[in-house]
Amino acid sequence: MPHVNIRMYPGRTDEQKEALTKKVIEAFGEAMDIPPRWLTVAIEEVDADDWHAEVVEPEILGKAELLTKEPEYLDD
């Protein structure tokens, strides 16, 4: 624990995903003093056509009280 699930549009390379994973692990270590061995990271690609139904409705709007950073793109 903890587990971080990153959901984003497809199209990033394996190298970009690996770099992001390393940064997430570093950030947890710096901000919360959590050792890398306790952390798992998953990257799930969600097609743009499915984003609203699979991410916005259940994860953002449905759990708005848990957000620590709200999406700015919903105001567009």
Secondary structure, 3 states (H helix, E strand, C coil): CCEEEEEECCCCCHHHHHHHHHHHHHHHHHHHCCCHHHCEEEEEECCHHHHHHHHHHHHHHCCHHHCCCCCCHHHC
